Amino acid sequence: MVQIERLRERIEEKFKEKVLYGRRKEGFIPDPEGFLVVHIDHKVGKIIVEHYNYQRQIKYKITGDDAESLCHTLIENNLVSRLDHAAYMGRELQKAEMALKKGLRYKQDSHI
């Protein structure tokens, strides 16, 4: 019985839950694939994403109705290469979708 208890303690210690705390990102690391500008067009009911290189030349213009499909398009076409950039775009596109559906003004990097 003592051996079983020791084994249980070792297993519990090994698989002990690790607690992590959320923190904000410090500094800016550019995505090598370029940068993205998000806006909405209420007249046509679309979210528009423009992909630029660092010479400020537009490379792609993507339009869609919802954040999820636009995120998939960005990833499938390798327009984001950094996880933090992909997460940021997910947040921005979700805000743009909400603003579009509710008829609100959307400005990238701002609250709606």
DSSP file (Angstrom, degrees, kcal/mol; ACC not computed):
  #  RESIDUE AA STRUCTURE BP1 BP2  ACC     N-H-->O    O-->H-N    N-H-->O    O-->H-N    TCO  KAPPA ALPHA  PHI   PSI    X-CA   Y-CA   Z-CA
    1    1 A M     >        0   0    0      0, 0.0     4,-1.9     0, 0.0     5,-0.1   0.000 360.0 360.0 360.0 -39.3    0.0    0.0    0.0
    2    2 A V  H  >  +     0   0    0      1,-0.2     4,-2.3     2,-0.2     5,-0.2   0.883 360.0  53.1 -63.7 -39.6    2.9    2.4    0.8
    3    3 A Q  H  > S+     0   0    0      1,-0.2     4,-2.6     2,-0.2    -1,-0.2   0.902 107.8  50.5 -63.7 -40.6    4.4    1.8   -2.6
    4    4 A I  H  > S+     0   0    0      1,-0.2     4,-2.5     2,-0.2    -1,-0.2   0.907 110.0  50.3 -63.5 -41.6    1.1    2.6   -4.4
    5    5 A E  H  X S+     0   0    0     -4,-1.9     4,-2.3     2,-0.2    -2,-0.2   0.914 111.2  48.1 -64.0 -42.8    0.9    5.9   -2.4
    6    6 A R  H  X S+     0   0    0     -4,-2.3     4,-2.4     2,-0.2    -2,-0.2   0.916 111.8  50.0 -63.3 -42.9    4.4    6.9   -3.3
    7    7 A L  H  X S+     0   0    0     -4,-2.6     4,-2.5     1,-0.2    -2,-0.2   0.922 110.0  50.5 -61.5 -43.9    3.8    6.1   -7.0
    8    8 A R  H  X S+     0   0    0     -4,-2.5     4,-2.8     1,-0.2    -2,-0.2   0.914 110.0  50.3 -60.1 -44.1    0.6    8.2   -6.9
    9    9 A E  H  X S+     0   0    0     -4,-2.3     4,-2.4     2,-0.2    -1,-0.2   0.902 110.8  49.1 -61.6 -42.0    2.5   11.1   -5.3
   10   10 A R  H  X S+     0   0    0     -4,-2.4     4,-2.4     2,-0.2    -1,-0.2   0.908 112.6  47.7 -65.4 -40.9    5.2   10.9   -8.0
   11   11 A I  H  X S+     0   0    0     -4,-2.5     4,-2.2     2,-0.2    -2,-0.2   0.936 112.6  48.4 -64.9 -45.6    2.6   10.8  -10.8
   12   12 A E  H  < S+     0   0    0     -4,-2.8    -2,-0.2     1,-0.2    -1,-0.2   0.895 112.6  48.8 -61.4 -40.4    0.7   13.8   -9.3
   13   13 A E  H >< S+     0   0    0     -4,-2.4     3,-1.0    -5,-0.2    -1,-0.2   0.918 111.7  49.2 -65.6 -42.6    3.9   15.8   -8.9
   14   14 A K  H 3< S+     0   0    0     -4,-2.4    -2,-0.2     1,-0.2    -1,-0.2   0.875 119.6  36.6 -64.9 -37.9    4.9   15.0  -12.5
   15   15 A F  T 3< S+     0   0    0     -4,-2.2    -1,-0.2    -5,-0.2    -2,-0.2   0.110  83.3 147.2-104.6  21.6    1.6   16.0  -14.0
   16   16 A K    <   -     0   0    0     -3,-1.0    -3,-0.1     1,-0.1     2,-0.1  -0.297  58.7 -99.6 -59.1 139.2    0.9   18.9  -11.6
   17   17 A E        -     0   0    0      1,-0.1     2,-0.5     2,-0.0    -1,-0.1  -0.353  33.0-141.3 -61.2 133.8   -1.1   21.6  -13.3
   18   18 A K        -     0   0    0     -3,-0.1     2,-0.6    -2,-0.1    -1,-0.1  -0.870  10.5-146.2 -99.4 131.4    1.1   24.5  -14.4
   19   19 A V        -     0   0    0     -2,-0.5     2,-0.4     2,-0.0    -2,-0.0  -0.867  17.6-176.5-101.6 123.8   -0.5   27.9  -13.9
   20   20 A L        -     0   0    0     -2,-0.6     2,-0.4     0, 0.0    -2,-0.0  -0.903  14.1-143.7-116.6 148.4    0.4   30.6  -16.5
   21   21 A Y        -     0   0    0     -2,-0.4     2,-0.1     1,-0.0    -2,-0.0  -0.926  21.0-114.7-115.2 136.6   -0.7   34.2  -16.4
   22   22 A G        +     0   0    0     -2,-0.4     2,-0.3     1,-0.0    -1,-0.0  -0.364  38.1 178.0 -65.3 143.8   -1.6   36.3  -19.5
   23   23 A R        -     0   0    0     -2,-0.1     2,-0.2     3,-0.0     3,-0.0  -0.991  30.0-105.3-146.2 153.4    0.6   39.2  -20.2
   24   24 A R        -     0   0    0     -2,-0.3     2,-0.2     1,-0.1     0, 0.0  -0.474  40.6-104.7 -77.7 149.1    0.8   41.8  -22.9
   25   25 A K        -     0   0    0     -2,-0.2     2,-0.5    59,-0.1    -1,-0.1  -0.501  31.4-142.7 -72.1 138.8    3.4   41.6  -25.6
   26   26 A E        -     0   0    0     -2,-0.2    -1,-0.0    -3,-0.0    -3,-0.0  -0.894  59.3  -4.1-106.1 134.0    6.2   44.0  -25.3
   27   27 A G  S    S-     0   0    0     -2,-0.5     2,-0.5     1,-0.1    -2,-0.0  -0.001  82.3 -85.3  77.9 173.4    7.7   45.6  -28.4
   28   28 A F        -     0   0    0      2,-0.0    -1,-0.1    -3,-0.0    -2,-0.0  -0.981  30.2-172.9-124.6 128.5    7.0   45.1  -32.0
   29   29 A I        -     0   0    0     -2,-0.5    -2,-0.0     0, 0.0     0, 0.0  -0.971  27.4-130.5-119.0 113.8    8.5   42.4  -34.2
   30   30 A P        -     0   0    0      0, 0.0     5,-0.1     0, 0.0    55,-0.0  -0.297  18.1-117.0 -66.1 146.2    7.5   42.8  -37.9
   31   31 A D    >   -     0   0    0      3,-0.3     3,-2.1     1,-0.1     0, 0.0  -0.715  17.2-138.3 -79.5 125.5    6.1   39.8  -39.7
   32   32 A P  T 3  S+     0   0    0      0, 0.0    22,-0.2     0, 0.0    -1,-0.1   0.748 100.5  64.6 -57.7 -22.7    8.5   39.0  -42.6
   33   33 A E  T 3  S-     0   0    0      1,-0.3     2,-0.3    20,-0.1    47,-0.0   0.628 114.4-106.2 -77.3 -12.3    5.5   38.4  -44.9
   34   34 A G    <   -     0   0    0     -3,-2.1    -3,-0.3    19,-0.1     2,-0.3  -0.777  38.9 -64.2 122.0-167.7    4.4   42.0  -44.6
   35   35 A F  E     -A   52   0A   0     17,-1.9    17,-3.1    -2,-0.3     2,-0.4  -0.862  35.6-138.8-126.0 161.3    1.7   44.0  -42.9
   36   36 A L  E     -A   51   0A   0     -2,-0.3     2,-0.5    15,-0.2    15,-0.2  -0.937   3.9-157.6-124.9 139.2   -2.1   44.0  -43.2
   37   37 A V  E     -A   50   0A   0     13,-2.5    13,-2.8    -2,-0.4     2,-0.4  -0.970  13.8-161.3-116.4 128.9   -4.6   46.8  -43.2
   38   38 A V  E     +A   49   0A   0     -2,-0.5    70,-0.5    11,-0.2     2,-0.3  -0.911  21.1 148.3-113.1 134.7   -8.2   46.1  -42.3
   39   39 A H  E     -A   48   0A   0      9,-2.4     9,-3.4    -2,-0.4     2,-0.3  -0.961  32.7-126.9-151.0 170.1  -11.3   48.2  -43.0
   40   40 A I  E     -A   47   0A   0     -2,-0.3     2,-0.6    66,-0.3     7,-0.2  -0.906   2.5-149.6-122.6 151.6  -14.9   47.6  -43.7
   41   41 A D  E  >> -A   46   0A   0      5,-2.8     5,-1.7    -2,-0.3     4,-1.4  -0.914   9.9-173.7-118.7 100.5  -17.2   48.8  -46.5
   42   42 A H  T  45S+     0   0    0     -2,-0.6    -1,-0.1     1,-0.2     5,-0.0   0.810  80.3  64.1 -65.1 -29.6  -20.7   49.2  -45.2
   43   43 A K  T  45S+     0   0    0      1,-0.2    -1,-0.2    -3,-0.1    -2,-0.0   0.903 117.7  25.2 -62.7 -41.4  -22.1   49.9  -48.6
   44   44 A V  T  45S-     0   0    0     -3,-0.4    -1,-0.2     2,-0.1    -2,-0.2   0.499 106.8-122.7-101.4  -5.4  -21.2   46.4  -49.9
   45   45 A G  T  <5 +     0   0    0     -4,-1.4     2,-0.3     1,-0.2    -3,-0.2   0.904  64.9 130.4  69.1  43.1  -21.3   44.7  -46.5
   46   46 A K  E   < -A   41   0A   0     -5,-1.7    -5,-2.8    17,-0.0     2,-0.4  -0.929  56.7-133.7-130.8 151.4  -17.7   43.4  -46.7
   47   47 A I  E     -AB  40  64A   0     17,-3.3    17,-2.1    -2,-0.3     2,-0.4  -0.871  28.6-155.4 -95.0 136.3  -14.6   43.3  -44.6
   48   48 A I  E     -AB  39  63A   0     -9,-3.4    -9,-2.4    -2,-0.4     2,-0.5  -0.960  11.2-171.6-120.3 131.3  -11.5   44.3  -46.6
   49   49 A V  E     -AB  38  62A   0     13,-3.1    13,-3.2    -2,-0.4     2,-0.5  -0.987   5.3-163.5-121.5 126.3   -8.0   43.2  -45.8
   50   50 A E  E     -AB  37  61A   0    -13,-2.8   -13,-2.5    -2,-0.5     2,-0.5  -0.940   6.6-152.7-111.3 130.1   -5.0   44.6  -47.8
   51   51 A H  E     -AB  36  60A   0      9,-2.8     8,-3.7    -2,-0.5     9,-1.4  -0.893  17.9-177.1-105.0 126.1   -1.7   42.9  -47.6
   52   52 A Y  E     -AB  35  58A   0    -17,-3.1   -17,-1.9    -2,-0.5     6,-0.2  -0.872  21.3-134.9-120.6 151.0    1.4   45.1  -48.2
   53   53 A N    >   -     0   0    0      4,-2.0     3,-1.7    -2,-0.3     4,-0.1  -0.439  44.1 -94.4 -89.0 178.3    5.1   44.4  -48.4
   54   54 A Y  T 3  S+     0   0    0      1,-0.3   -20,-0.0   -22,-0.2    -1,-0.0   0.469 124.1  66.8 -80.2   1.5    7.5   46.7  -46.5
   55   55 A Q  T 3  S-     0   0    0      2,-0.2    -1,-0.3     0, 0.0     3,-0.1   0.254 118.4-113.3 -93.5   9.5    8.0   48.9  -49.6
   56   56 A R    <   +     0   0    0     -3,-1.7     2,-0.5     1,-0.2    -2,-0.2   0.757  69.8 144.1  63.8  30.0    4.3   49.8  -49.1
   57   57 A Q        -     0   0    0     -4,-0.1    -4,-2.0     1,-0.0     2,-0.3  -0.851  53.5-121.4 -96.5 131.1    3.2   48.0  -52.3
   58   58 A I  E     +B   52   0A   0     -2,-0.5    -6,-0.3    -6,-0.2     3,-0.1  -0.559  33.5 173.8 -73.0 131.8   -0.1   46.3  -52.1
   59   59 A K  E     +     0   0A   0     -8,-3.7     2,-0.3     1,-0.4    -7,-0.2   0.765  62.4  10.9-105.8 -38.9    0.2   42.6  -52.8
   60   60 A Y  E     -B   51   0A   0     -9,-1.4    -9,-2.8     2,-0.0     2,-0.4  -0.990  51.0-158.2-143.3 149.3   -3.2   41.2  -52.2
   61   61 A K  E     -B   50   0A   0     -2,-0.3     2,-0.4   -11,-0.2   -11,-0.2  -0.988  19.1-172.7-126.7 121.1   -6.7   42.5  -51.5
   62   62 A I  E     -B   49   0A   0    -13,-3.2   -13,-3.1    -2,-0.4     2,-0.4  -0.943   2.3-170.6-117.8 131.9   -9.0   40.1  -49.7
   63   63 A T  E     +B   48   0A   0     -2,-0.4     2,-0.3   -15,-0.2   -15,-0.2  -0.929  16.4 148.4-121.1 148.7  -12.7   40.6  -49.1
   64   64 A G  E     -B   47   0A   0    -17,-2.1   -17,-3.3    -2,-0.4     3,-0.1  -0.979  48.0-121.4-165.4 175.1  -15.1   38.6  -47.0
   65   65 A D  S    S+     0   0    0     -2,-0.3     2,-0.3   -19,-0.2    -1,-0.1   0.660  88.6  29.9 -98.8 -21.5  -18.1   38.5  -44.8
   66   66 A D  S  > S-     0   0    0      1,-0.1     4,-1.6   -19,-0.1     5,-0.2  -0.962  70.7-119.3-146.5 157.6  -16.7   37.1  -41.6
   67   67 A A  H  > S+     0   0    0     -2,-0.3     4,-2.8     1,-0.2     5,-0.2   0.883 107.5  57.6 -62.4 -42.5  -13.5   37.0  -39.5
   68   68 A E  H  > S+     0   0    0      1,-0.2     4,-2.3     2,-0.2    -1,-0.2   0.933 108.1  43.9 -60.1 -49.3  -13.2   33.2  -39.7
   69   69 A S  H  > S+     0   0    0      1,-0.2     4,-2.1     2,-0.2    -1,-0.2   0.880 114.6  50.4 -66.0 -36.5  -13.1   32.9  -43.5
   70   70 A L  H  X S+     0   0    0     -4,-1.6     4,-2.4     2,-0.2    -1,-0.2   0.908 109.0  51.4 -67.5 -40.8  -10.6   35.8  -43.7
   71   71 A C  H  X S+     0   0    0     -4,-2.8     4,-2.3     1,-0.2    -2,-0.2   0.930 110.3  49.4 -59.8 -45.2   -8.3   34.3  -41.1
   72   72 A H  H  X S+     0   0    0     -4,-2.3     4,-3.1    -5,-0.2     5,-0.2   0.903 110.2  51.0 -61.1 -40.7   -8.3   31.0  -43.0
   73   73 A T  H  X S+     0   0    0     -4,-2.1     4,-1.7     2,-0.2    -1,-0.2   0.913 109.4  50.2 -63.6 -42.8   -7.5   32.8  -46.2
   74   74 A L  H  <>S+     0   0    0     -4,-2.4     5,-2.8     2,-0.2     6,-0.6   0.920 116.4  41.5 -60.7 -43.9   -4.6   34.7  -44.6
   75   75 A I  H ><5S+     0   0    0     -4,-2.3     3,-1.8     3,-0.2    -2,-0.2   0.932 112.4  52.6 -71.2 -46.5   -3.1   31.5  -43.2
   76   76 A E  H 3<5S+     0   0    0     -4,-3.1    -1,-0.2     1,-0.3    -2,-0.2   0.805 113.6  45.0 -60.6 -29.8   -3.7   29.3  -46.3
   77   77 A N  T 3<5S-     0   0    0     -4,-1.7    -1,-0.3    -5,-0.2    -2,-0.2   0.246 111.4-119.8 -99.9  12.4   -2.0   31.9  -48.5
   78   78 A N  T < 5 +     0   0    0     -3,-1.8    -3,-0.2     1,-0.1    -2,-0.1   0.849  66.2 141.7  54.7  40.1    1.0   32.4  -46.1
   79   79 A L      < +     0   0    0     -5,-2.8     2,-0.4    -6,-0.2    -4,-0.2   0.559  67.9  42.7 -88.8  -8.6    0.2   36.0  -45.6
   80   80 A V        +     0   0    0     -6,-0.6    -1,-0.1    -5,-0.1    -2,-0.1  -0.997  56.2 171.5-130.9 139.7    1.1   35.8  -41.9
   81   81 A S        +     0   0    0     -2,-0.4     2,-0.4     1,-0.1    -1,-0.1   0.532  58.6  75.7-121.8 -13.1    4.1   33.9  -40.6
   82   82 A R     >  -     0   0    0      1,-0.1     4,-2.3     2,-0.0     5,-0.2  -0.845  69.5-141.0-105.5 137.8    4.2   34.8  -36.9
   83   83 A L  H  > S+     0   0    0     -2,-0.4     4,-2.6     1,-0.2     5,-0.2   0.884 104.7  53.4 -62.3 -38.7    1.7   33.4  -34.4
   84   84 A D  H  > S+     0   0    0      1,-0.2     4,-2.2     2,-0.2    -1,-0.2   0.870 109.6  49.0 -65.5 -34.2    1.4   36.8  -32.6
   85   85 A H  H  > S+     0   0    0      2,-0.2     4,-2.6     1,-0.2    -2,-0.2   0.906 111.0  49.5 -69.6 -41.9    0.5   38.4  -35.9
   86   86 A A  H  X S+     0   0    0     -4,-2.3     4,-2.1     2,-0.2    -2,-0.2   0.907 112.0  48.6 -62.9 -41.5   -2.1   35.7  -36.6
   87   87 A A  H  X S+     0   0    0     -4,-2.6     4,-2.0     2,-0.2    -2,-0.2   0.919 111.5  49.9 -64.5 -43.2   -3.6   36.2  -33.2
   88   88 A Y  H  X S+     0   0    0     -4,-2.2     4,-2.6     1,-0.2    -2,-0.2   0.923 110.4  50.0 -59.8 -45.7   -3.7   40.0  -33.6
   89   89 A M  H  X S+     0   0    0     -4,-2.6     4,-2.9     1,-0.2     5,-0.3   0.883 107.1  55.0 -63.7 -37.4   -5.4   39.6  -37.0
   90   90 A G  H  X S+     0   0    0     -4,-2.1     4,-1.8     2,-0.2    -1,-0.2   0.921 110.4  45.7 -59.3 -43.7   -8.0   37.3  -35.5
   91   91 A R  H  X S+     0   0    0     -4,-2.0     4,-2.1     2,-0.2    -2,-0.2   0.937 115.0  46.6 -64.8 -46.6   -8.8   39.9  -32.9
   92   92 A E  H  X S+     0   0    0     -4,-2.6     4,-2.5     1,-0.2    -2,-0.2   0.906 112.6  49.1 -64.3 -42.0   -9.0   42.7  -35.4
   93   93 A L  H  X S+     0   0    0     -4,-2.9     4,-2.4     2,-0.2    -1,-0.2   0.857 108.9  53.1 -68.4 -33.4  -11.1   40.8  -37.9
   94   94 A Q  H  X S+     0   0    0     -4,-1.8     4,-2.2    -5,-0.3    -1,-0.2   0.911 110.4  47.7 -66.1 -40.8  -13.5   39.8  -35.2
   95   95 A K  H  X S+     0   0    0     -4,-2.1     4,-2.6     2,-0.2    -2,-0.2   0.913 111.7  50.7 -63.4 -41.9  -13.9   43.5  -34.2
   96   96 A A  H  X S+     0   0    0     -4,-2.5     4,-2.5     1,-0.2    -2,-0.2   0.907 109.9  49.9 -63.1 -41.3  -14.4   44.4  -37.9
   97   97 A E  H  X S+     0   0    0     -4,-2.4     4,-2.5     2,-0.2    -1,-0.2   0.924 111.5  48.1 -62.7 -44.3  -17.0   41.7  -38.3
   98   98 A M  H  X S+     0   0    0     -4,-2.2     4,-2.0     1,-0.2     6,-0.2   0.921 112.6  48.5 -62.7 -44.0  -18.9   42.9  -35.2
   99   99 A A  H  X>S+     0   0    0     -4,-2.6     5,-2.5     1,-0.2     4,-0.8   0.903 111.6  50.2 -63.1 -41.2  -18.8   46.5  -36.4
  100  100 A L  H ><5S+     0   0    0     -4,-2.5     3,-0.7     1,-0.2    -2,-0.2   0.935 112.6  45.9 -62.5 -46.8  -20.0   45.5  -39.9
  101  101 A K  H 3<5S+     0   0    0     -4,-2.5    -1,-0.2     1,-0.2    -2,-0.2   0.828 118.8  41.3 -66.9 -32.3  -22.9   43.5  -38.5
  102  102 A K  H 3<5S-     0   0    0     -4,-2.0    -1,-0.2    -5,-0.2    -2,-0.2   0.413 110.4-116.4 -98.4   1.7  -23.9   46.3  -36.0
  103  103 A G  T <<5 +     0   0    0     -4,-0.8    -3,-0.2    -3,-0.7     2,-0.2   0.794  65.4 146.3  70.9  27.8  -23.4   49.2  -38.4
  104  104 A L      < -     0   0    0     -5,-2.5     2,-0.3    -6,-0.2    -1,-0.2  -0.535  55.2 -99.5 -96.1 163.1  -20.6   50.6  -36.3
  105  105 A R        -     0   0    0     -2,-0.2     2,-0.4     7,-0.1    -1,-0.1  -0.601  37.4-158.7 -77.7 139.1  -17.5   52.5  -37.3
  106  106 A Y        +     0   0    0     -2,-0.3     2,-0.4   -66,-0.1   -66,-0.3  -0.983  16.1 173.5-123.6 132.5  -14.3   50.4  -37.4
  107  107 A K    >   -     0   0    0     -2,-0.4     3,-1.8     3,-0.2   -68,-0.1  -0.982  39.3-109.9-135.2 124.9  -10.8   51.7  -37.2
  108  108 A Q  T 3  S+     0   0    0    -70,-0.5     3,-0.1    -2,-0.4   -16,-0.0  -0.198 101.9  15.7 -54.9 140.3   -7.9   49.2  -36.9
  109  109 A D  T 3  S+     0   0    0      1,-0.3     2,-0.3     0, 0.0    -1,-0.3   0.587 109.8 100.9  70.0  14.0   -6.2   49.2  -33.5
  110  110 A S  S <  S-     0   0    0     -3,-1.8    -1,-0.3     1,-0.0    -3,-0.2  -0.859  78.3-102.5-123.0 160.2   -9.1   51.1  -31.9
  111  111 A H              0   0    0     -2,-0.3    -4,-0.1     1,-0.1    -1,-0.0  -0.474 360.0 360.0 -74.0 151.4  -12.0   50.0  -29.8
  112  112 A I              0   0    0     -2,-0.1    -7,-0.1    -6,-0.1    -1,-0.1   0.422 360.0 360.0-100.4 360.0  -15.4   49.8  -31.4
